[in-house]
Amino acid sequence: MKLQSLGLGALGVCALLFGCSTATVVTLQDGTEYITKDYPKTRTQDGFYEFEDLSGRHVKVRPEDVATVKEED
């Protein structure tokens, strides 16, 4: 019984670690595309979109510059 509970607990932790990450494509009005590791933080306290692209670079853009934000296919 305990082994079964441990297995389910470990499975839940793995789902939390790997299931929350959603690659997203942020396309700007000028056609520039960024692929992010996770869904970007929208409308932060200062009004910008903030995210980290796949290369690890922190990006901050004005909302009016963003054309679309969608999950990567």
mmCIF file of the N, C-alpha and C atoms, coordinates in Angstrom:
data_MODEL
# 
_entry.id   MODEL 
# 
loop_
_atom_site.group_PDB 
_atom_site.id 
_atom_site.type_symbol 
_atom_site.label_atom_id 
_atom_site.label_alt_id 
_atom_site.label_comp_id 
_atom_site.label_asym_id 
_atom_site.label_entity_id 
_atom_site.label_seq_id 
_atom_site.pdbx_PDB_ins_code 
_atom_site.Cartn_x 
_atom_site.Cartn_y 
_atom_site.Cartn_z 
_atom_site.occupancy 
_atom_site.B_iso_or_equiv 
_atom_site.pdbx_formal_charge 
_atom_site.auth_seq_id 
_atom_site.auth_comp_id 
_atom_site.auth_asym_id 
_atom_site.auth_atom_id 
_atom_site.pdbx_PDB_model_num 
ATOM 1   N N  . MET A 1 1  ? 0.822  -1.187 0.000   1.00 0.00 ? 1  MET A N  1 
ATOM 2   C CA . MET A 1 1  ? 0.000  0.000  0.000   1.00 0.00 ? 1  MET A CA 1 
ATOM 3   C C  . MET A 1 1  ? 0.869  1.255  0.000   1.00 0.00 ? 1  MET A C  1 
ATOM 4   N N  . LYS A 1 2  ? 1.914  1.260  0.832   1.00 0.00 ? 2  LYS A N  1 
ATOM 5   C CA . LYS A 1 2  ? 2.783  2.433  0.880   1.00 0.00 ? 2  LYS A CA 1 
ATOM 6   C C  . LYS A 1 2  ? 3.533  2.621  -0.428  1.00 0.00 ? 2  LYS A C  1 
ATOM 7   N N  . LEU A 1 3  ? 3.993  1.526  -1.043  1.00 0.00 ? 3  LEU A N  1 
ATOM 8   C CA . LEU A 1 3  ? 4.690  1.627  -2.321  1.00 0.00 ? 3  LEU A CA 1 
ATOM 9   C C  . LEU A 1 3  ? 3.794  2.237  -3.385  1.00 0.00 ? 3  LEU A C  1 
ATOM 10  N N  . GLN A 1 4  ? 2.547  1.834  -3.390  1.00 0.00 ? 4  GLN A N  1 
ATOM 11  C CA . GLN A 1 4  ? 1.614  2.359  -4.375  1.00 0.00 ? 4  GLN A CA 1 
ATOM 12  C C  . GLN A 1 4  ? 1.408  3.862  -4.153  1.00 0.00 ? 4  GLN A C  1 
ATOM 13  N N  . SER A 1 5  ? 1.294  4.286  -2.909  1.00 0.00 ? 5  SER A N  1 
ATOM 14  C CA . SER A 1 5  ? 1.125  5.707  -2.604  1.00 0.00 ? 5  SER A CA 1 
ATOM 15  C C  . SER A 1 5  ? 2.351  6.505  -3.008  1.00 0.00 ? 5  SER A C  1 
ATOM 16  N N  . LEU A 1 6  ? 3.524  5.951  -2.766  1.00 0.00 ? 6  LEU A N  1 
ATOM 17  C CA . LEU A 1 6  ? 4.757  6.631  -3.155  1.00 0.00 ? 6  LEU A CA 1 
ATOM 18  C C  . LEU A 1 6  ? 4.845  6.776  -4.666  1.00 0.00 ? 6  LEU A C  1 
ATOM 19  N N  . GLY A 1 7  ? 4.450  5.749  -5.386  1.00 0.00 ? 7  GLY A N  1 
ATOM 20  C CA . GLY A 1 7  ? 4.486  5.800  -6.843  1.00 0.00 ? 7  GLY A CA 1 
ATOM 21  C C  . GLY A 1 7  ? 3.565  6.871  -7.389  1.00 0.00 ? 7  GLY A C  1 
ATOM 22  N N  . LEU A 1 8  ? 2.370  6.959  -6.835  1.00 0.00 ? 8  LEU A N  1 
ATOM 23  C CA . LEU A 1 8  ? 1.420  7.983  -7.277  1.00 0.00 ? 8  LEU A CA 1 
ATOM 24  C C  . LEU A 1 8  ? 1.900  9.380  -6.909  1.00 0.00 ? 8  LEU A C  1 
ATOM 25  N N  . GLY A 1 9  ? 2.532  9.507  -5.747  1.00 0.00 ? 9  GLY A N  1 
ATOM 26  C CA . GLY A 1 9  ? 3.069  10.807 -5.339  1.00 0.00 ? 9  GLY A CA 1 
ATOM 27  C C  . GLY A 1 9  ? 4.182  11.254 -6.265  1.00 0.00 ? 9  GLY A C  1 
ATOM 28  N N  . ALA A 1 10 ? 5.061  10.337 -6.627  1.00 0.00 ? 10 ALA A N  1 
ATOM 29  C CA . ALA A 1 10 ? 6.159  10.665 -7.536  1.00 0.00 ? 10 ALA A CA 1 
ATOM 30  C C  . ALA A 1 10 ? 5.619  11.037 -8.914  1.00 0.00 ? 10 ALA A C  1 
ATOM 31  N N  . LEU A 1 11 ? 4.585  10.338 -9.343  1.00 0.00 ? 11 LEU A N  1 
ATOM 32  C CA . LEU A 1 11 ? 3.973  10.649 -10.628 1.00 0.00 ? 11 LEU A CA 1 
ATOM 33  C C  . LEU A 1 11 ? 3.369  12.050 -10.602 1.00 0.00 ? 11 LEU A C  1 
ATOM 34  N N  . GLY A 1 12 ? 2.749  12.415 -9.504  1.00 0.00 ? 12 GLY A N  1 
ATOM 35  C CA . GLY A 1 12 ? 2.161  13.751 -9.366  1.00 0.00 ? 12 GLY A CA 1 
ATOM 36  C C  . GLY A 1 12 ? 3.224  14.838 -9.409  1.00 0.00 ? 12 GLY A C  1 
ATOM 37  N N  . VAL A 1 13 ? 4.357  14.598 -8.743  1.00 0.00 ? 13 VAL A N  1 
ATOM 38  C CA . VAL A 1 13 ? 5.455  15.570 -8.756  1.00 0.00 ? 13 VAL A CA 1 
ATOM 39  C C  . VAL A 1 13 ? 5.995  15.725 -10.173 1.00 0.00 ? 13 VAL A C  1 
ATOM 40  N N  . CYS A 1 14 ? 6.158  14.631 -10.886 1.00 0.00 ? 14 CYS A N  1 
ATOM 41  C CA . CYS A 1 14 ? 6.643  14.713 -12.270 1.00 0.00 ? 14 CYS A CA 1 
ATOM 42  C C  . CYS A 1 14 ? 5.669  15.496 -13.139 1.00 0.00 ? 14 CYS A C  1 
ATOM 43  N N  . ALA A 1 15 ? 4.390  15.278 -12.957 1.00 0.00 ? 15 ALA A N  1 
ATOM 44  C CA . ALA A 1 15 ? 3.391  16.014 -13.739 1.00 0.00 ? 15 ALA A CA 1 
ATOM 45  C C  . ALA A 1 15 ? 3.475  17.501 -13.442 1.00 0.00 ? 15 ALA A C  1 
ATOM 46  N N  . LEU A 1 16 ? 3.716  17.857 -12.188 1.00 0.00 ? 16 LEU A N  1 
ATOM 47  C CA . LEU A 1 16 ? 3.842  19.267 -11.836 1.00 0.00 ? 16 LEU A CA 1 
ATOM 48  C C  . LEU A 1 16 ? 5.084  19.889 -12.451 1.00 0.00 ? 16 LEU A C  1 
ATOM 49  N N  . LEU A 1 17 ? 6.182  19.150 -12.432 1.00 0.00 ? 17 LEU A N  1 
ATOM 50  C CA . LEU A 1 17 ? 7.437  19.687 -12.951 1.00 0.00 ? 17 LEU A CA 1 
ATOM 51  C C  . LEU A 1 17 ? 7.439  19.817 -14.466 1.00 0.00 ? 17 LEU A C  1 
ATOM 52  N N  . PHE A 1 18 ? 6.888  18.829 -15.138 1.00 0.00 ? 18 PHE A N  1 
ATOM 53  C CA . PHE A 1 18 ? 6.967  18.821 -16.595 1.00 0.00 ? 18 PHE A CA 1 
ATOM 54  C C  . PHE A 1 18 ? 5.695  19.305 -17.270 1.00 0.00 ? 18 PHE A C  1 
ATOM 55  N N  . GLY A 1 19 ? 4.578  19.235 -16.592 1.00 0.00 ? 19 GLY A N  1 
ATOM 56  C CA . GLY A 1 19 ? 3.310  19.600 -17.197 1.00 0.00 ? 19 GLY A CA 1 
ATOM 57  C C  . GLY A 1 19 ? 3.043  21.096 -17.215 1.00 0.00 ? 19 GLY A C  1 
ATOM 58  N N  . CYS A 1 20 ? 3.707  21.870 -16.411 1.00 0.00 ? 20 CYS A N  1 
ATOM 59  C CA . CYS A 1 20 ? 3.425  23.296 -16.311 1.00 0.00 ? 20 CYS A CA 1 
ATOM 60  C C  . CYS A 1 20 ? 4.135  24.105 -17.385 1.00 0.00 ? 20 CYS A C  1 
ATOM 61  N N  . SER A 1 21 ? 5.128  23.549 -17.970 1.00 0.00 ? 21 SER A N  1 
ATOM 62  C CA . SER A 1 21 ? 5.904  24.278 -18.967 1.00 0.00 ? 21 SER A CA 1 
ATOM 63  C C  . SER A 1 21 ? 5.206  24.172 -20.324 1.00 0.00 ? 21 SER A C  1 
ATOM 64  N N  . THR A 1 22 ? 4.858  25.309 -20.888 1.00 0.00 ? 22 THR A N  1 
ATOM 65  C CA . THR A 1 22 ? 4.184  25.350 -22.184 1.00 0.00 ? 22 THR A CA 1 
ATOM 66  C C  . THR A 1 22 ? 4.947  26.279 -23.105 1.00 0.00 ? 22 THR A C  1 
ATOM 67  N N  . ALA A 1 23 ? 5.599  25.705 -24.118 1.00 0.00 ? 23 ALA A N  1 
ATOM 68  C CA . ALA A 1 23 ? 6.313  26.539 -25.079 1.00 0.00 ? 23 ALA A CA 1 
ATOM 69  C C  . ALA A 1 23 ? 5.297  27.418 -25.799 1.00 0.00 ? 23 ALA A C  1 
ATOM 70  N N  . THR A 1 24 ? 5.614  28.682 -25.912 1.00 0.00 ? 24 THR A N  1 
ATOM 71  C CA . THR A 1 24 ? 4.697  29.665 -26.472 1.00 0.00 ? 24 THR A CA 1 
ATOM 72  C C  . THR A 1 24 ? 5.428  30.519 -27.504 1.00 0.00 ? 24 THR A C  1 
ATOM 73  N N  . VAL A 1 25 ? 4.721  30.910 -28.561 1.00 0.00 ? 25 VAL A N  1 
ATOM 74  C CA . VAL A 1 25 ? 5.274  31.797 -29.574 1.00 0.00 ? 25 VAL A CA 1 
ATOM 75  C C  . VAL A 1 25 ? 4.655  33.180 -29.373 1.00 0.00 ? 25 VAL A C  1 
ATOM 76  N N  . VAL A 1 26 ? 5.516  34.159 -29.142 1.00 0.00 ? 26 VAL A N  1 
ATOM 77  C CA . VAL A 1 26 ? 5.085  35.551 -29.017 1.00 0.00 ? 26 VAL A CA 1 
ATOM 78  C C  . VAL A 1 26 ? 5.495  36.248 -30.305 1.00 0.00 ? 26 VAL A C  1 
ATOM 79  N N  . THR A 1 27 ? 4.508  36.725 -31.061 1.00 0.00 ? 27 THR A N  1 
ATOM 80  C CA . THR A 1 27 ? 4.772  37.412 -32.321 1.00 0.00 ? 27 THR A CA 1 
ATOM 81  C C  . THR A 1 27 ? 4.503  38.897 -32.134 1.00 0.00 ? 27 THR A C  1 
ATOM 82  N N  . LEU A 1 28 ? 5.482  39.704 -32.532 1.00 0.00 ? 28 LEU A N  1 
ATOM 83  C CA . LEU A 1 28 ? 5.335  41.154 -32.419 1.00 0.00 ? 28 LEU A CA 1 
ATOM 84  C C  . LEU A 1 28 ? 4.725  41.734 -33.697 1.00 0.00 ? 28 LEU A C  1 
ATOM 85  N N  . GLN A 1 29 ? 4.280  42.960 -33.619 1.00 0.00 ? 29 GLN A N  1 
ATOM 86  C CA . GLN A 1 29 ? 3.663  43.641 -34.758 1.00 0.00 ? 29 GLN A CA 1 
ATOM 87  C C  . GLN A 1 29 ? 4.612  43.724 -35.963 1.00 0.00 ? 29 GLN A C  1 
ATOM 88  N N  . ASP A 1 30 ? 5.926  43.782 -35.708 1.00 0.00 ? 30 ASP A N  1 
ATOM 89  C CA . ASP A 1 30 ? 6.892  43.877 -36.806 1.00 0.00 ? 30 ASP A CA 1 
ATOM 90  C C  . ASP A 1 30 ? 7.282  42.516 -37.387 1.00 0.00 ? 30 ASP A C  1 
ATOM 91  N N  . GLY A 1 31 ? 6.653  41.437 -36.891 1.00 0.00 ? 31 GLY A N  1 
ATOM 92  C CA . GLY A 1 31 ? 6.922  40.094 -37.398 1.00 0.00 ? 31 GLY A CA 1 
ATOM 93  C C  . GLY A 1 31 ? 7.952  39.315 -36.610 1.00 0.00 ? 31 GLY A C  1 
ATOM 94  N N  . THR A 1 32 ? 8.631  39.942 -35.664 1.00 0.00 ? 32 THR A N  1 
ATOM 95  C CA . THR A 1 32 ? 9.605  39.255 -34.827 1.00 0.00 ? 32 THR A CA 1 
ATOM 96  C C  . THR A 1 32 ? 8.890  38.200 -33.994 1.00 0.00 ? 32 THR A C  1 
ATOM 97  N N  . GLU A 1 33 ? 9.463  36.994 -33.931 1.00 0.00 ? 33 GLU A N  1 
ATOM 98  C CA . GLU A 1 33 ? 8.881  35.918 -33.134 1.00 0.00 ? 33 GLU A CA 1 
ATOM 99  C C  . GLU A 1 33 ? 9.859  35.490 -32.057 1.00 0.00 ? 33 GLU A C  1 
ATOM 100 N N  . TYR A 1 34 ? 9.325  35.284 -30.877 1.00 0.00 ? 34 TYR A N  1 
ATOM 101 C CA . TYR A 1 34 ? 10.087 34.739 -29.757 1.00 0.00 ? 34 TYR A CA 1 
ATOM 102 C C  . TYR A 1 34 ? 9.425  33.442 -29.338 1.00 0.00 ? 34 TYR A C  1 
ATOM 103 N N  . ILE A 1 35 ? 10.223 32.414 -29.111 1.00 0.00 ? 35 ILE A N  1 
ATOM 104 C CA . ILE A 1 35 ? 9.707  31.164 -28.555 1.00 0.00 ? 35 ILE A CA 1 
ATOM 105 C C  . ILE A 1 35 ? 10.118 31.149 -27.097 1.00 0.00 ? 35 ILE A C  1 
ATOM 106 N N  . THR A 1 36 ? 9.134  31.001 -26.219 1.00 0.00 ? 36 THR A N  1 
ATOM 107 C CA . THR A 1 36 ? 9.387  31.054 -24.784 1.00 0.00 ? 36 THR A CA 1 
ATOM 108 C C  . THR A 1 36 ? 9.298  29.666 -24.175 1.00 0.00 ? 36 THR A C  1 
ATOM 109 N N  . LYS A 1 37 ? 9.880  29.528 -23.005 1.00 0.00 ? 37 LYS A N  1 
ATOM 110 C CA . LYS A 1 37 ? 9.811  28.270 -22.264 1.00 0.00 ? 37 LYS A CA 1 
ATOM 111 C C  . LYS A 1 37 ? 8.442  28.096 -21.631 1.00 0.00 ? 37 LYS A C  1 
ATOM 112 N N  . ASP A 1 38 ? 7.878  29.163 -21.129 1.00 0.00 ? 38 ASP A N  1 
ATOM 113 C CA . ASP A 1 38 ? 6.587  29.154 -20.454 1.00 0.00 ? 38 ASP A CA 1 
ATOM 114 C C  . ASP A 1 38 ? 5.724  30.274 -21.008 1.00 0.00 ? 38 ASP A C  1 
ATOM 115 N N  . TYR A 1 39 ? 4.447  30.228 -20.668 1.00 0.00 ? 39 TYR A N  1 
ATOM 116 C CA . TYR A 1 39 ? 3.544  31.293 -21.088 1.00 0.00 ? 39 TYR A CA 1 
ATOM 117 C C  . TYR A 1 39 ? 4.021  32.601 -20.455 1.00 0.00 ? 39 TYR A C  1 
ATOM 118 N N  . PRO A 1 40 ? 4.112  33.675 -21.223 1.00 0.00 ? 40 PRO A N  1 
ATOM 119 C CA . PRO A 1 40 ? 4.645  34.932 -20.671 1.00 0.00 ? 40 PRO A CA 1 
ATOM 120 C C  . PRO A 1 40 ? 3.752  35.553 -19.610 1.00 0.00 ? 40 PRO A C  1 
ATOM 121 N N  . LYS A 1 41 ? 4.386  36.300 -18.723 1.00 0.00 ? 41 LYS A N  1 
ATOM 122 C CA . LYS A 1 41 ? 3.635  37.081 -17.746 1.00 0.00 ? 41 LYS A CA 1 
ATOM 123 C C  . LYS A 1 41 ? 3.061  38.263 -18.510 1.00 0.00 ? 41 LYS A C  1 
ATOM 124 N N  . THR A 1 42 ? 1.765  38.392 -18.488 1.00 0.00 ? 42 THR A N  1 
ATOM 125 C CA . THR A 1 42 ? 1.155  39.484 -19.230 1.00 0.00 ? 42 THR A CA 1 
ATOM 126 C C  . THR A 1 42 ? 0.768  40.611 -18.297 1.00 0.00 ? 42 THR A C  1 
ATOM 127 N N  . ARG A 1 43 ? 0.980  41.780 -18.801 1.00 0.00 ? 43 ARG A N  1 
ATOM 128 C CA . ARG A 1 43 ? 0.588  42.983 -18.072 1.00 0.00 ? 43 ARG A CA 1 
ATOM 129 C C  . ARG A 1 43 ? 1.142  42.995 -16.648 1.00 0.00 ? 43 ARG A C  1 
ATOM 130 N N  . THR A 1 44 ? 2.442  43.005 -16.553 1.00 0.00 ? 44 THR A N  1 
ATOM 131 C CA . THR A 1 44 ? 3.088  43.078 -15.252 1.00 0.00 ? 44 THR A CA 1 
ATOM 132 C C  . THR A 1 44 ? 2.802  44.442 -14.631 1.00 0.00 ? 44 THR A C  1 
ATOM 133 N N  . GLN A 1 45 ? 3.297  44.661 -13.463 1.00 0.00 ? 45 GLN A N  1 
ATOM 134 C CA . GLN A 1 45 ? 3.009  45.884 -12.715 1.00 0.00 ? 45 GLN A CA 1 
ATOM 135 C C  . GLN A 1 45 ? 3.322  47.146 -13.526 1.00 0.00 ? 45 GLN A C  1 
ATOM 136 N N  . ASP A 1 46 ? 4.366  47.093 -14.331 1.00 0.00 ? 46 ASP A N  1 
ATOM 137 C CA . ASP A 1 46 ? 4.721  48.268 -15.138 1.00 0.00 ? 46 ASP A CA 1 
ATOM 138 C C  . ASP A 1 46 ? 4.048  48.263 -16.509 1.00 0.00 ? 46 ASP A C  1 
ATOM 139 N N  . GLY A 1 47 ? 3.160  47.279 -16.765 1.00 0.00 ? 47 GLY A N  1 
ATOM 140 C CA . GLY A 1 47 ? 2.372  47.255 -17.993 1.00 0.00 ? 47 GLY A CA 1 
ATOM 141 C C  . GLY A 1 47 ? 2.988  46.511 -19.159 1.00 0.00 ? 47 GLY A C  1 
ATOM 142 N N  . PHE A 1 48 ? 4.132  45.887 -18.983 1.00 0.00 ? 48 PHE A N  1 
ATOM 143 C CA . PHE A 1 48 ? 4.818  45.192 -20.069 1.00 0.00 ? 48 PHE A CA 1 
ATOM 144 C C  . PHE A 1 48 ? 4.542  43.694 -20.043 1.00 0.00 ? 48 PHE A C  1 
ATOM 145 N N  . TYR A 1 49 ? 4.803  43.039 -21.169 1.00 0.00 ? 49 TYR A N  1 
ATOM 146 C CA . TYR A 1 49 ? 4.835  41.580 -21.229 1.00 0.00 ? 49 TYR A CA 1 
ATOM 147 C C  . TYR A 1 49 ? 6.274  41.187 -20.922 1.00 0.00 ? 49 TYR A C  1 
ATOM 148 N N  . GLU A 1 50 ? 6.461  40.192 -20.065 1.00 0.00 ? 50 GLU A N  1 
ATOM 149 C CA . GLU A 1 50 ? 7.809  39.728 -19.728 1.00 0.00 ? 50 GLU A CA 1 
ATOM 150 C C  . GLU A 1 50 ? 7.890  38.228 -19.886 1.00 0.00 ? 50 GLU A C  1 
ATOM 151 N N  . PHE A 1 51 ? 9.018  37.771 -20.469 1.00 0.00 ? 51 PHE A N  1 
ATOM 152 C CA . PHE A 1 51 ? 9.237  36.343 -20.639 1.00 0.00 ? 51 PHE A CA 1 
ATOM 153 C C  . PHE A 1 51 ? 10.710 36.078 -20.879 1.00 0.00 ? 51 PHE A C  1 
ATOM 154 N N  . GLU A 1 52 ? 11.068 34.807 -20.826 1.00 0.00 ? 52 GLU A N  1 
ATOM 155 C CA . GLU A 1 52 ? 12.426 34.370 -21.127 1.00 0.00 ? 52 GLU A CA 1 
ATOM 156 C C  . GLU A 1 52 ? 12.358 33.523 -22.379 1.00 0.00 ? 52 GLU A C  1 
ATOM 157 N N  . ASP A 1 53 ? 13.168 33.868 -23.387 1.00 0.00 ? 53 ASP A N  1 
ATOM 158 C CA . ASP A 1 53 ? 13.144 33.071 -24.614 1.00 0.00 ? 53 ASP A CA 1 
ATOM 159 C C  . ASP A 1 53 ? 13.969 31.804 -24.432 1.00 0.00 ? 53 ASP A C  1 
ATOM 160 N N  . LEU A 1 54 ? 13.968 30.954 -25.446 1.00 0.00 ? 54 LEU A N  1 
ATOM 161 C CA . LEU A 1 54 ? 14.657 29.665 -25.322 1.00 0.00 ? 54 LEU A CA 1 
ATOM 162 C C  . LEU A 1 54 ? 16.153 29.784 -25.105 1.00 0.00 ? 54 LEU A C  1 
ATOM 163 N N  . SER A 1 55 ? 16.754 30.887 -25.533 1.00 0.00 ? 55 SER A N  1 
ATOM 164 C CA . SER A 1 55 ? 18.190 31.061 -25.325 1.00 0.00 ? 55 SER A CA 1 
ATOM 165 C C  . SER A 1 55 ? 18.500 31.567 -23.915 1.00 0.00 ? 55 SER A C  1 
ATOM 166 N N  . GLY A 1 56 ? 17.447 31.847 -23.127 1.00 0.00 ? 56 GLY A N  1 
ATOM 167 C CA . GLY A 1 56 ? 17.645 32.295 -21.751 1.00 0.00 ? 56 GLY A CA 1 
ATOM 168 C C  . GLY A 1 56 ? 17.642 33.801 -21.590 1.00 0.00 ? 56 GLY A C  1 
ATOM 169 N N  . ARG A 1 57 ? 17.400 34.521 -22.679 1.00 0.00 ? 57 ARG A N  1 
ATOM 170 C CA . ARG A 1 57 ? 17.399 35.987 -22.633 1.00 0.00 ? 57 ARG A CA 1 
ATOM 171 C C  . ARG A 1 57 ? 16.071 36.504 -22.089 1.00 0.00 ? 57 ARG A C  1 
ATOM 172 N N  . HIS A 1 58 ? 16.131 37.440 -21.146 1.00 0.00 ? 58 HIS A N  1 
ATOM 173 C CA . HIS A 1 58 ? 14.938 38.058 -20.581 1.00 0.00 ? 58 HIS A CA 1 
ATOM 174 C C  . HIS A 1 58 ? 14.441 39.124 -21.557 1.00 0.00 ? 58 HIS A C  1 
ATOM 175 N N  . VAL A 1 59 ? 13.161 39.027 -21.936 1.00 0.00 ? 59 VAL A N  1 
ATOM 176 C CA . VAL A 1 59 ? 12.585 39.951 -22.906 1.00 0.00 ? 59 VAL A CA 1 
ATOM 177 C C  . VAL A 1 59 ? 11.416 40.676 -22.251 1.00 0.00 ? 59 VAL A C  1 
ATOM 178 N N  . LYS A 1 60 ? 11.320 41.964 -22.537 1.00 0.00 ? 60 LYS A N  1 
ATOM 179 C CA . LYS A 1 60 ? 10.260 42.803 -21.991 1.00 0.00 ? 60 LYS A CA 1 
ATOM 180 C C  . LYS A 1 60 ? 9.747  43.669 -23.137 1.00 0.00 ? 60 LYS A C  1 
ATOM 181 N N  . VAL A 1 61 ? 8.459  43.547 -23.483 1.00 0.00 ? 61 VAL A N  1 
ATOM 182 C CA . VAL A 1 61 ? 7.901  44.309 -24.602 1.00 0.00 ? 61 VAL A CA 1 
ATOM 183 C C  . VAL A 1 61 ? 6.611  45.010 -24.201 1.00 0.00 ? 61 VAL A C  1 
ATOM 184 N N  . ARG A 1 62 ? 6.340  46.105 -24.894 1.00 0.00 ? 62 ARG A N  1 
ATOM 185 C CA . ARG A 1 62 ? 5.109  46.853 -24.641 1.00 0.00 ? 62 ARG A CA 1 
ATOM 186 C C  . ARG A 1 62 ? 3.915  46.072 -25.199 1.00 0.00 ? 62 ARG A C  1 
ATOM 187 N N  . PRO A 1 63 ? 2.782  46.109 -24.533 1.00 0.00 ? 63 PRO A N  1 
ATOM 188 C CA . PRO A 1 63 ? 1.605  45.360 -24.997 1.00 0.00 ? 63 PRO A CA 1 
ATOM 189 C C  . PRO A 1 63 ? 1.165  45.737 -26.413 1.00 0.00 ? 63 PRO A C  1 
ATOM 190 N N  . GLU A 1 64 ? 1.297  46.994 -26.786 1.00 0.00 ? 64 GLU A N  1 
ATOM 191 C CA . GLU A 1 64 ? 0.876  47.417 -28.122 1.00 0.00 ? 64 GLU A CA 1 
ATOM 192 C C  . GLU A 1 64 ? 1.795  46.873 -29.221 1.00 0.00 ? 64 GLU A C  1 
ATOM 193 N N  . ASP A 1 65 ? 2.978  46.368 -28.845 1.00 0.00 ? 65 ASP A N  1 
ATOM 194 C CA . ASP A 1 65 ? 3.899  45.770 -29.817 1.00 0.00 ? 65 ASP A CA 1 
ATOM 195 C C  . ASP A 1 65 ? 3.608  44.283 -30.058 1.00 0.00 ? 65 ASP A C  1 
ATOM 196 N N  . VAL A 1 66 ? 2.775  43.670 -29.215 1.00 0.00 ? 66 VAL A N  1 
ATOM 197 C CA . VAL A 1 66 ? 2.489  42.237 -29.309 1.00 0.00 ? 66 VAL A CA 1 
ATOM 198 C C  . VAL A 1 66 ? 1.302  42.018 -30.245 1.00 0.00 ? 66 VAL A C  1 
ATOM 199 N N  . ALA A 1 67 ? 1.506  41.182 -31.277 1.00 0.00 ? 67 ALA A N  1 
ATOM 200 C CA . ALA A 1 67 ? 0.423  40.842 -32.208 1.00 0.00 ? 67 ALA A CA 1 
ATOM 201 C C  . ALA A 1 67 ? -0.336 39.617 -31.708 1.00 0.00 ? 67 ALA A C  1 
ATOM 202 N N  . THR A 1 68 ? 0.400  38.515 -31.391 1.00 0.00 ? 68 THR A N  1 
ATOM 203 C CA . THR A 1 68 ? -0.236 37.286 -30.913 1.00 0.00 ? 68 THR A CA 1 
ATOM 204 C C  . THR A 1 68 ? 0.636  36.598 -29.880 1.00 0.00 ? 68 THR A C  1 
ATOM 205 N N  . VAL A 1 69 ? -0.023 35.829 -29.036 1.00 0.00 ? 69 VAL A N  1 
ATOM 206 C CA . VAL A 1 69 ? 0.623  34.950 -28.069 1.00 0.00 ? 69 VAL A CA 1 
ATOM 207 C C  . VAL A 1 69 ? -0.120 33.635 -28.146 1.00 0.00 ? 69 VAL A C  1 
ATOM 208 N N  . LYS A 1 70 ? 0.565  32.581 -28.604 1.00 0.00 ? 70 LYS A N  1 
ATOM 209 C CA . LYS A 1 70 ? -0.112 31.295 -28.718 1.00 0.00 ? 70 LYS A CA 1 
ATOM 210 C C  . LYS A 1 70 ? 0.853  30.152 -28.419 1.00 0.00 ? 70 LYS A C  1 
ATOM 211 N N  . GLU A 1 71 ? 0.285  29.014 -28.025 1.00 0.00 ? 71 GLU A N  1 
ATOM 212 C CA . GLU A 1 71 ? 1.095  27.835 -27.743 1.00 0.00 ? 71 GLU A CA 1 
ATOM 213 C C  . GLU A 1 71 ? 1.738  27.355 -29.025 1.00 0.00 ? 71 GLU A C  1 
ATOM 214 N N  . GLU A 1 72 ? 2.992  26.885 -28.890 1.00 0.00 ? 72 GLU A N  1 
ATOM 215 C CA . GLU A 1 72 ? 3.720  26.369 -30.052 1.00 0.00 ? 72 GLU A CA 1 
ATOM 216 C C  . GLU A 1 72 ? 3.092  25.056 -30.507 1.00 0.00 ? 72 GLU A C  1 
ATOM 217 N N  . ASP A 1 73 ? 3.006  24.874 -31.830 1.00 0.00 ? 73 ASP A N  1 
ATOM 218 C CA . ASP A 1 73 ? 2.428  23.634 -32.395 1.00 0.00 ? 73 ASP A CA 1 
ATOM 219 C C  . ASP A 1 73 ? 3.356  22.479 -32.280 1.00 0.00 ? 73 ASP A C  1 
# 
